[in-house]
Amino acid sequence: MRPNILVYIDLASDDPDATGRFYQDVMRWENDPKPQGVYHRMLPGGKFLNKDGSESEISHLHMGIFDIKNARPHPDPEGVAPRFLAREGRKARIWVEVSPDDTAERILDAAVAGGATILWRDHFWGTFGGLNHAFQDPWGNEIVIWTEGGDNPIVPAYFSRE
């Protein structure tokens, strides 16, 4: 039996245009407004890699940005409440793997320049063998930046660990 497939993760925004530009600048993803200011599809491009490093046939996941004033799609043309951003408390987090062609430092710097707040830096999570950092974007969404550590990760001494 085929499992259900995760297709999209949507981030809430009160300004999808600005949020699309933010992620275009920070993550270098294509910002595809559908329609502009209402829903933006963020396209990271590329495909997941096979164990030998070659590209598989599986495209990377996409992310959407929806307008909190009227989250589409919905059967009611007026949408439904709530119509505000969830900035406080725990919420879903989005994990993004850093490309070998980029750095966590550049991503974090670009995020801060775009109005994000750093949640933490420089942490190694041995369970998944990754070096990670996190920020909250200007709309309250939490993003964990993860760099693959490999089989024998080199973890800087200043990193916290678990």
Secondary structure in CASP SS format (residue, H / E / C, confidence):
PFRMAT SS
TARGET T0000
AUTHOR 0000-0000-0000
METHOD secondary structure of the structure
MODEL  1
M C 1.00
R C 1.00
P C 1.00
N C 1.00
I C 1.00
L C 1.00
V C 1.00
Y E 1.00
I E 1.00
D E 1.00
L E 1.00
A E 1.00
S E 1.00
D C 1.00
D C 1.00
P H 1.00
D H 1.00
A H 1.00
T H 1.00
G H 1.00
R H 1.00
F H 1.00
Y H 1.00
Q H 1.00
D H 1.00
V H 1.00
M H 1.00
R C 1.00
W C 1.00
E E 1.00
N E 1.00
D E 1.00
P E 1.00
K C 1.00
P C 1.00
Q C 1.00
G C 1.00
V C 1.00
Y E 1.00
H E 1.00
R E 1.00
M E 1.00
L E 1.00
P C 1.00
G C 1.00
G C 1.00
K E 1.00
F E 1.00
L E 1.00
N C 1.00
K C 1.00
D C 1.00
G C 1.00
S C 1.00
E E 1.00
S E 1.00
E E 1.00
I E 1.00
S E 1.00
H C 1.00
L C 1.00
H E 1.00
M E 1.00
G E 1.00
I E 1.00
F E 1.00
D E 1.00
I C 1.00
K C 1.00
N C 1.00
A C 1.00
R C 1.00
P C 1.00
H C 1.00
P C 1.00
D C 1.00
P C 1.00
E C 1.00
G C 1.00
V C 1.00
A C 1.00
P C 1.00
R C 1.00
F C 1.00
L C 1.00
A C 1.00
R C 1.00
E C 1.00
G C 1.00
R C 1.00
K C 1.00
A C 1.00
R E 1.00
I E 1.00
W E 1.00
V E 1.00
E E 1.00
V C 1.00
S C 1.00
P C 1.00
D C 1.00
D C 1.00
T C 1.00
A H 1.00
E H 1.00
R H 1.00
I H 1.00
L H 1.00
D H 1.00
A H 1.00
A H 1.00
V H 1.00
A H 1.00
G C 1.00
G C 1.00
A C 1.00
T E 1.00
I E 1.00
L E 1.00
W E 1.00
R E 1.00
D E 1.00
H E 1.00
F E 1.00
W E 1.00
G C 1.00
T C 1.00
F C 1.00
G C 1.00
G E 1.00
L E 1.00
N E 1.00
H E 1.00
A E 1.00
F E 1.00
Q E 1.00
D C 1.00
P C 1.00
W C 1.00
G C 1.00
N C 1.00
E E 1.00
I E 1.00
V E 1.00
I E 1.00
W E 1.00
T E 1.00
E E 1.00
G C 1.00
G C 1.00
D C 1.00
N C 1.00
P C 1.00
I C 1.00
V C 1.00
P C 1.00
A C 1.00
Y C 1.00
F C 1.00
S E 1.00
R E 1.00
E C 1.00
END
